[in-house]
Amino acid sequence: MMSRKFQWLCLTLLGVVAITALPALAEQPPPAAAAKAQPVAATQADITQVNVAINTVWIVVAAALVFFMQAGFGMVEAGFLRAKNTCNILMKNFVDYCSASLMFYVVGYSLMFGGGNGFLGWEGFGIDWAAGTDPSGAGVSHHAYWFFQAAFCGAAATIVAGGMAGRMKFGAYLMYTVVISALIYPIVGHWIWGGGWLAKMDFSDFAGSTVVHATGGIAALIGTILLGARHGKYNGKAKAIPGHNIPIASLGVFILWFGWFGFNAGSQIAVGNGMTVAKIAMNTNIAACCGALAAMLTIWKIGGKPDLSMTMNGALAGLVAITAGCDCMSSVGAMITGTVGGVAVVLSALLLERLRIDDPVGAFPVHGINGIWGTLAIGLFSESSGLFYGHGASQLGIQALGVFSVVGFVLLTMGAVFLLIKKTYGLRVSKQEELRGLDIGEHGMESYAGFQIFTTE
């Protein structure tokens, strides 16, 4: 056994070693802390990869918001129409999005963004477009960018449904929506967003006042004229045909307003620090508010009552008008653009009545007139090139050339399409079917089972 003295000696030596080592141990961080103390510098490739991931998620979310606008269009159009045509108009909203998506996948995306000339693209069709260049400029995949642009194509197609509602054959509508989705919309888009001749002239249409709304609105106008008015609309002077469900229409407007933040802000594909996205969202909201109030005051002054349907269309008019310049205007410019849009939608709707053109939901006043106005407004209120900021009238001239070229192209092409359908398959249902309702005649069902909706007017 160890002697007591030897044990004390060992303990003393251990104590001395411990006391000596403590300062050195205190200076050494634990392994985890040591790892945290040595940050690894992110490479440029890492930063780019993160930015692409953020942009991709952003554009998919924005595309989902734009897709949800289909529900808004459906509710607005259904609410502004009579109950006996509700299934028909909702069916059209379903099938035009489906048709638009498939046609834009097979043909439209390549015509719009594929390599070609100033008029149209032709690089790859169907799945082949995935191997092409990146049209977004933000590095996101073609799949994400296609999804976003397909939702826009569906919006352009569905605008026409409201203008021709209540008397158009369902089969004729299917024919129309295939053509506009596969050919007309993509060609216009190529001119402006796909590197075409207007893009080379610095024509500006950030989120589609012309590409989407003027295209759809002008197509609705020419279709409505060729189709003719609903029976009973113009027996003598114009007769109001009230919508059957204004609360549903109101819900639709709020859905569209909500989706428009994806429509406009989502068009800023590269999110960056978010400042531009925030400005776009603010301008979008301000223009909608000004449009609604301006339309309310205008119809109040003219008709003696603050009409809700006109007020709702005023909000949509402000949204359409600001779509082109939401990224380049100040908040004051957005206010003016939305206000003029609200007044214009009322006056143009009243003008259509005087001309005996029957547009049941105001598709042309909302989308056509304000798509044109919003595009021209860039030449006035753009902070970088607008006339009101001392930059001369060159941008305004470019905007005018571009928007009226698109108007002329859509009038000619869609006029020919509707005339061809009219002479062959036929555009319009019979008078008996129209009076009975397209829900029964075209689809063999009612929207509100158990209610008598038959009318002889």
Buried (B, 14 or more C-beta within 10 A) or exposed (E): EEEEEEEEEEEEEEEEEEEEEEEEEEEEEEEEEEEEEEEEEEEEEEEEEEBBEBBBEBBBEBBBBBBBBBBBBBBBBBBBBBBBBBBBBBBBBEBBBEBBBBBBBBBBBBBBBBEBEBEBBEBBBEEEBEEBEEBBEBBBBBEBBBBBBBBBBBBBBBBBBBBBBBBBBBEBBBBBBBBBBBBBBBBBBBBBBBBBBBBEBEBBBBBBBBBBBBBBBBBBBBBBBBBBBBBEBBEEEBEEBEBBBBEBBBBBBBBBBEBBBBBBBBBBBBBEEEEBBEBBBBBBBBBBBBBBBBBBBBBBEEEEEBBBBBBBBBBBBBBBBBBBBBBBBBEEBBBBBBBBBBBBBBBBBBEBBEEEBBBBBBBBBBBBBBBBBBBBBBBBBBBEBBBBBEBEEEBBEBBBEBBBBBBEBBBEBBBEBBEEBBEEEEBBBEEEBBBBBBBBBBBEEBBBEEEEBEEEE
